[in-house]
Amino acid sequence: MHSEALENTEDRELNRCIYVVEQTRLSLIKWQRKYGMEFEQAVIAAGENRLCIPDNELAQWQDDVATLPQWEQRLQHYRVASISA
């Protein structure tokens, strides 16, 4: 019974990671379409006053860029663990 509960928890975590990665990727696409450029370009353009973007939106975009690799790494970890099990 204990191993079944652990397996269910791992499945939930795997599904959560998949969901967060997908949502973050969609969010990045939304930002890129909205401003017509990649994040790095947006930072430069905002710094040169060529792009008018509210600070909170730039911060949210930066957060998406920064967290995606972390979630992808976590997802990879759970996928490897589920294959090994």
Z-matrix of the N, CA and C atoms (Angstrom, degrees):
N
C 1 1.449
C 2 1.529 1 111.03
N 3 1.334 2 116.59 1 -39.61
C 4 1.459 3 120.66 2 -178.82
C 5 1.527 4 111.08 3 -62.24
N 6 1.316 5 117.48 4 -43.57
C 7 1.461 6 120.22 5 -178.97
C 8 1.528 7 111.17 6 -67.42
N 9 1.319 8 117.83 7 -31.96
C 10 1.461 9 120.85 8 176.85
C 11 1.528 10 110.54 9 -66.15
N 12 1.313 11 117.56 10 -41.34
C 13 1.468 12 121.53 11 177.85
C 14 1.525 13 110.28 12 -64.60
N 15 1.325 14 116.36 13 -40.60
C 16 1.462 15 120.57 14 178.33
C 17 1.525 16 110.50 15 -64.96
N 18 1.314 17 116.35 16 -42.03
C 19 1.459 18 120.39 17 178.68
C 20 1.527 19 110.97 18 -62.85
N 21 1.324 20 117.40 19 -40.97
C 22 1.463 21 121.34 20 177.63
C 23 1.523 22 111.06 21 -63.00
N 24 1.316 23 116.67 22 -39.88
C 25 1.463 24 121.37 23 178.23
C 26 1.525 25 110.17 24 -64.45
N 27 1.315 26 116.49 25 -44.21
C 28 1.459 27 120.72 26 178.56
C 29 1.524 28 111.33 27 -63.73
N 30 1.328 29 116.91 28 -39.46
C 31 1.470 30 120.57 29 177.07
C 32 1.521 31 110.92 30 -63.13
N 33 1.334 32 116.57 31 -41.74
C 34 1.471 33 120.50 32 178.17
C 35 1.520 34 110.54 33 -63.00
N 36 1.326 35 116.65 34 -42.71
C 37 1.467 36 120.40 35 179.49
C 38 1.530 37 111.07 36 -65.28
N 39 1.320 38 116.76 37 -41.26
C 40 1.460 39 120.89 38 177.06
C 41 1.526 40 110.12 39 -60.60
N 42 1.315 41 116.98 40 -47.37
C 43 1.465 42 121.19 41 179.51
C 44 1.522 43 111.28 42 -64.11
N 45 1.313 44 117.56 43 -38.08
C 46 1.464 45 121.17 44 177.75
C 47 1.526 46 110.24 45 -63.76
N 48 1.320 47 116.93 46 -44.09
C 49 1.463 48 121.00 47 178.73
C 50 1.521 49 110.78 48 -61.71
N 51 1.320 50 116.67 49 -44.47
C 52 1.460 51 120.59 50 178.30
C 53 1.528 52 109.62 51 -58.30
N 54 1.320 53 116.79 52 -46.25
C 55 1.450 54 121.67 53 -179.52
C 56 1.534 55 111.66 54 -61.51
N 57 1.323 56 117.09 55 -48.07
C 58 1.463 57 120.84 56 -177.61
C 59 1.527 58 110.67 57 -64.76
N 60 1.314 59 117.85 58 -41.99
C 61 1.467 60 120.90 59 178.35
C 62 1.532 61 109.97 60 -61.81
N 63 1.321 62 116.89 61 -46.37
C 64 1.465 63 119.96 62 179.64
C 65 1.528 64 111.15 63 -61.80
N 66 1.330 65 117.03 64 -45.09
C 67 1.464 66 120.74 65 -179.04
C 68 1.527 67 111.94 66 -65.47
N 69 1.319 68 116.14 67 -38.62
C 70 1.464 69 119.86 68 179.76
C 71 1.521 70 110.51 69 -68.15
N 72 1.314 71 117.04 70 -40.57
C 73 1.470 72 120.14 71 176.39
C 74 1.529 73 111.05 72 -62.02
N 75 1.324 74 116.50 73 -42.34
C 76 1.462 75 120.22 74 177.42
C 77 1.524 76 111.12 75 -63.64
N 78 1.311 77 116.17 76 -38.99
C 79 1.458 78 120.80 77 178.26
C 80 1.528 79 110.85 78 -62.92
N 81 1.326 80 116.91 79 -42.38
C 82 1.462 81 120.54 80 178.54
C 83 1.529 82 110.98 81 -63.44
N 84 1.311 83 116.99 82 -39.96
C 85 1.466 84 120.82 83 176.75
C 86 1.527 85 109.58 84 -62.40
N 87 1.324 86 116.46 85 -42.17
C 88 1.463 87 120.79 86 179.68
C 89 1.529 88 110.91 87 -60.28
N 90 1.346 89 116.24 88 -46.09
C 91 1.473 90 119.57 89 179.08
C 92 1.524 91 110.99 90 -61.90
N 93 1.327 92 116.26 91 -44.46
C 94 1.466 93 120.41 92 -178.25
C 95 1.528 94 111.28 93 -63.23
N 96 1.314 95 116.89 94 -40.06
C 97 1.468 96 120.19 95 178.62
C 98 1.521 97 111.01 96 -69.79
N 99 1.318 98 116.08 97 -40.99
C 100 1.464 99 120.29 98 -177.68
C 101 1.526 100 111.43 99 -61.72
N 102 1.338 101 116.45 100 -42.26
C 103 1.456 102 120.28 101 -175.29
C 104 1.528 103 113.66 102 -105.81
N 105 1.330 104 117.40 103 -3.27
C 106 1.451 105 121.39 104 174.17
C 107 1.512 106 115.09 105 69.38
N 108 1.331 107 116.46 106 25.98
C 109 1.463 108 119.77 107 -179.37
C 110 1.521 109 110.41 108 -162.78
N 111 1.329 110 114.94 109 166.55
C 112 1.461 111 122.26 110 175.01
C 113 1.531 112 109.28 111 -74.83
N 114 1.315 113 116.33 112 163.23
C 115 1.465 114 121.54 113 -177.48
C 116 1.526 115 112.17 114 -57.17
N 117 1.324 116 116.61 115 -47.29
C 118 1.466 117 120.22 116 -176.82
C 119 1.531 118 110.85 117 -59.41
N 120 1.339 119 115.53 118 -40.20
C 121 1.460 120 120.31 119 177.32
C 122 1.524 121 110.63 120 -66.29
N 123 1.318 122 116.68 121 -38.02
C 124 1.465 123 121.05 122 -179.67
C 125 1.526 124 111.12 123 -64.81
N 126 1.319 125 117.32 124 -39.30
C 127 1.462 126 120.87 125 178.59
C 128 1.526 127 109.80 126 -61.83
N 129 1.319 128 115.97 127 -45.81
C 130 1.471 129 120.39 128 179.72
C 131 1.518 130 110.23 129 -64.14
N 132 1.325 131 116.80 130 -47.12
C 133 1.460 132 121.14 131 -178.42
C 134 1.533 133 111.07 132 -62.82
N 135 1.311 134 117.28 133 -40.41
C 136 1.469 135 120.21 134 178.25
C 137 1.524 136 110.25 135 -65.50
N 138 1.324 137 116.30 136 -40.68
C 139 1.463 138 120.74 137 178.73
C 140 1.516 139 113.00 138 -64.66
N 141 1.318 140 116.78 139 -28.88
C 142 1.468 141 122.33 140 178.97
C 143 1.527 142 111.72 141 -95.45
N 144 1.337 143 116.47 142 9.50
C 145 1.467 144 123.10 143 -179.09
C 146 1.530 145 113.48 144 58.90
N 147 1.340 146 116.54 145 29.69
C 148 1.462 147 121.29 146 175.04
C 149 1.514 148 111.38 147 -97.05
N 150 1.334 149 116.35 148 -8.45
C 151 1.461 150 121.60 149 179.98
C 152 1.513 151 108.61 150 -133.98
N 153 1.313 152 115.10 151 125.46
C 154 1.465 153 120.28 152 176.80
C 155 1.530 154 107.44 153 -96.70
N 156 1.314 155 115.40 154 104.85
C 157 1.462 156 121.51 155 179.82
C 158 1.522 157 107.47 156 -135.28
N 159 1.319 158 117.47 157 128.06
C 160 1.465 159 119.14 158 178.08
C 161 1.532 160 111.38 159 -59.50
N 162 1.317 161 115.67 160 144.01
C 163 1.469 162 120.67 161 -178.54
C 164 1.521 163 112.41 162 -54.77
N 165 1.348 164 116.42 163 -39.58
C 166 1.467 165 118.38 164 -178.08
C 167 1.526 166 111.89 165 -67.19
N 168 1.342 167 117.58 166 -32.98
C 169 1.465 168 119.69 167 177.49
C 170 1.521 169 111.06 168 -71.34
N 171 1.323 170 116.54 169 -41.20
C 172 1.462 171 119.54 170 177.49
C 173 1.528 172 110.07 171 -62.66
N 174 1.327 173 116.69 172 -38.44
C 175 1.473 174 121.08 173 178.41
C 176 1.529 175 111.02 174 -66.49
N 177 1.335 176 117.09 175 -40.44
C 178 1.470 177 119.89 176 177.77
C 179 1.524 178 110.94 177 -65.09
N 180 1.325 179 115.65 178 -41.11
C 181 1.467 180 121.17 179 178.75
C 182 1.524 181 109.46 180 -62.82
N 183 1.328 182 116.22 181 -45.64
C 184 1.457 183 120.75 182 178.53
C 185 1.527 184 111.05 183 -60.71
N 186 1.316 185 116.55 184 -40.45
C 187 1.465 186 120.59 185 178.25
C 188 1.526 187 110.80 186 -62.00
N 189 1.331 188 117.13 187 -42.35
C 190 1.472 189 120.23 188 177.21
C 191 1.528 190 111.02 189 -61.33
N 192 1.330 191 116.09 190 -44.37
C 193 1.472 192 120.73 191 179.72
C 194 1.521 193 110.29 192 -61.72
N 195 1.328 194 116.55 193 -42.48
C 196 1.470 195 120.95 194 -175.88
C 197 1.520 196 112.94 195 -73.64
N 198 1.324 197 117.28 196 -36.21
C 199 1.463 198 119.27 197 -174.61
C 200 1.518 199 114.28 198 -85.47
N 201 1.335 200 117.80 199 -22.93
C 202 1.468 201 118.90 200 -178.03
C 203 1.529 202 112.86 201 -55.85
N 204 1.332 203 119.98 202 -48.45
C 205 1.473 204 118.48 203 179.59
C 206 1.538 205 113.04 204 -61.43
N 207 1.310 206 116.63 205 -33.69
C 208 1.466 207 119.88 206 178.81
C 209 1.521 208 110.91 207 -65.83
N 210 1.332 209 116.42 208 -44.41
C 211 1.462 210 120.45 209 178.20
C 212 1.527 211 111.29 210 -68.37
N 213 1.326 212 117.46 211 -36.95
C 214 1.462 213 119.86 212 177.26
C 215 1.528 214 110.72 213 -64.34
N 216 1.324 215 116.30 214 -38.74
C 217 1.461 216 120.13 215 178.14
C 218 1.528 217 110.46 216 -65.84
N 219 1.319 218 116.22 217 -42.94
C 220 1.465 219 120.48 218 178.17
C 221 1.525 220 110.12 219 -62.44
N 222 1.330 221 116.76 220 -41.97
C 223 1.460 222 120.88 221 178.35
C 224 1.522 223 110.55 222 -61.35
N 225 1.308 224 116.85 223 -44.28
C 226 1.467 225 120.59 224 178.52
C 227 1.525 226 110.64 225 -60.29
N 228 1.324 227 116.51 226 -41.01
C 229 1.463 228 121.42 227 178.63
C 230 1.533 229 110.53 228 -59.15
N 231 1.335 230 117.30 229 -47.64
C 232 1.452 231 120.46 230 -179.39
C 233 1.529 232 112.40 231 -67.61
N 234 1.329 233 116.39 232 -34.67
C 235 1.468 234 118.50 233 177.50
C 236 1.516 235 111.31 234 -67.27
N 237 1.320 236 117.81 235 -41.63
C 238 1.465 237 121.43 236 177.45
C 239 1.525 238 109.60 237 -64.06
N 240 1.329 239 115.91 238 -43.23
C 241 1.471 240 120.00 239 -179.96
C 242 1.524 241 111.23 240 -63.01
N 243 1.335 242 117.44 241 -38.45
C 244 1.456 243 119.39 242 -178.62
C 245 1.521 244 111.39 243 -71.83
N 246 1.324 245 117.68 244 -30.73
C 247 1.462 246 121.09 245 176.47
C 248 1.525 247 110.29 246 -70.92
N 249 1.320 248 115.88 247 -37.88
C 250 1.469 249 121.30 248 -178.24
C 251 1.505 250 112.52 249 -72.31
N 252 1.318 251 116.52 250 -22.92
C 253 1.476 252 120.23 251 -174.85
C 254 1.501 253 112.93 252 -74.11
